Amino acid sequence: MPNTTIHPAGSNRPDNRLDVNQTIDNARFNRFHWRVLLLCALIIIFDGYDLVIYGVVLPVLMQEWQLTPMQAGALGSYALFGMMFGALFFGPLADKIGRKKAIAICVVLFSGFTFLNGFARDVTEFAICRFIAGLGIGGVMPNVVALMNEYAPKKIRSTLVAIMFSGYSVGGMLSAGLGIWLLPNFGWEVMFYLAGIPLLLLPLIMLLLPESVGFLIKRGRHSEARQMLQKVEPALSLTTQSELLLADNKPAGKPVKELFTDGRALGTLMLWLAFFCCLLMVYALGSWLPKLMANAGYSLGSSLAFLLVLNFGAIFGAVGGGVLGDKLNLPKVLAVFFAIAAVSITLLGFKPPMVVLYSLIAIAGATTIGSQILLYACAAQFYNLNIRSTGLGWASGIGRNGAIVGPLLGGSLLAISLPLQLNFMAFAVPGVIASVAMSVFVLSQRRGKAAPAFVLQKQRV
């Protein structure tokens, strides 16, 4: 990438140019970055609350509606089907209409229809609302990750994406914590009523949330792009004679096909496999951990506390893994995390002493939910700007098949009354597969097959 120079305002020199990617990469973390981080994290907190809520209310729903384990597993998968389609649809859509509009649509879907879930009178109405809410839950994730990744300085990019995405675990902890208090006193419906709060905050979020600078430049919204870059790096002095040089700004004729070009095919396939296995573990545990522990003799309050610890551990796994990823190599960190996940989940089935049990659940959360967060950061760095939302959307969408299988697998295992140890061993197998997938991903990068050749293209501003 050629070096560029910024000259004082009013300069007409031909090299009065700005390398957009280099400016963002080398920018100092400032108030603008804080704003993007906090707003994206807030959206993910709401998203996490709405997603984890089903695992929280599941024991009560099974008793009130007389659901079998198979029926409960199928009901939990409706939202996950929606998430799969939402990720596949809203990822590419954002590359066309902008991340802000896509995020706004997704928030309306997941918040509005989770709120309506509280009024469901039967399984059918509940399933329909969960499916539509799932469209928004699945669609918002790749877009906020892509937006945070685009504005984050390079040296702390993985860390910032991990911190932002830790909002998912905060939302899960909020859902589990409120469930311990609200379920016995007010019933399961009130848990869904609280999900309407993001709709009230959406106008403020959309007012403050920035649009993708790459999207602005591609759409010819040059003055807005200049304003964004000025906030990213306040020391800049841009003029109408300046040229913005933006890598990866070539128009993508077939974005999905681009995921397999320039040596990305093997890396894309391994990411998809890792997403599938990781999300299978996350949603198998998230949906069935309280019920499995209740069957093992623990009270409902204790079972929900396990879910809270699971999400609490995820925060440390995501942030710690992000820091390690920035210092070492993020795919290598993920390979190790998945191996640890397989071991910790297996040991959960042997009913160790309570202190050890809580520790194992926290480690499982750190290396499953935390790894899910890190996978998004890894994929965001792997794909070029012009196909980033598409790459994240498809990885997430393919991974949602694993999320769908997770609750169904748990229901099937409970239906045939397997010993507790075998249930957790089955949940651990995907961790081994994901570890192998990320190891292959690392090898593909080492051979130079994962780094696409970037072509710098110019847009006069």
Secondary structure, 3 states (H helix, E strand, C coil): CCCCECCCCCCCCCCEEEEHHHHHHHCCCCHHHHHHHHHHHHHHHHHHHHHHHHHHHHHHHHHHCCCCHHHHHHHHHHHHHHHHHHHHHHHHHHHHHCHHHHHHHHHHHHHHHHHHHCCCCCHHHHHHHHHHHHHHHHHHHHHHHHHHHHHCCHHHHHHHHHHHHCHHHHHHHHHHHHHHHHHHHHCCHHHHHHHHHHHHHHHHHHHHCCCCHHHHHHCCCHHHHHHHHHHHCCCCCCCCCCEEEEECCCCCCCHHHHCCCCCCHHHHHHHHHHHHHHHHHHHHHHHHHHHHHHHCCCCHHHHHHHHHHHHHHHHHHHHHHHHHHHHCCHHHHHHHHHHHHHHHHHHHCCCCCHHHHHHHHHHHHHHHHHHHHHHHHHHHHHCCHHHHHHHHHHHHHHHHHHHHHHHHHHHHHHHCCCCHHHHHHHHHHHHHHHHHHHHHHHHHHHCCCCCCCCCEEEEEC
